[in-house]
């Protein structure tokens, strides 16, 4: 079931942003993959995300897994709320619904990367996701 979720999420999350100044498209993709140890991993295909993780984000040891999980629940709920309101929020940014299940133990690294994905979106697009 979670493999299906991951495949659907990867296929559906091709976030693109068309700027008002140019007609270029900035493509992003967030994918969940299970590593050899059976843990989930996130890969964001956006060079600025790697920059954000290395230069701006606090280190993984700064947060507990329970803190990250609690914040991710809030962020995912807000993301999904915005996804369901395409007339109010940019449908190109909130392109897919995220099926994050809090009962699944994704692991500390996954929770950290997902949390920082949301923080990256806030940083890059100047939006506030945690009201």
C-alpha angles and dihedrals in degrees: 000000000000091000088056090049091050094048092048092047094050093047093046101044105078097135114191131179123203111203121218093230098054138018095234119124121226106208123202131176130192116197133182117212132175113233127214092275091056094254125130123249134191124218118190114193098212120103091213090061091060089047090050092050093048102038109024111021120087115248120272091249090062092073133052117228091242091054092050092047091051092049092045090054089055093045094046092049091051092045091051091047090054091044089057092053105059093160091058102035131039105274090201091061098040094040101148139034112243114225097205112168114201093201090064116091100225094171135246096277093050092048089049094050093045091049091049091047088062091044088049091053089051091049098044100040098030094235128138114226102173103064 
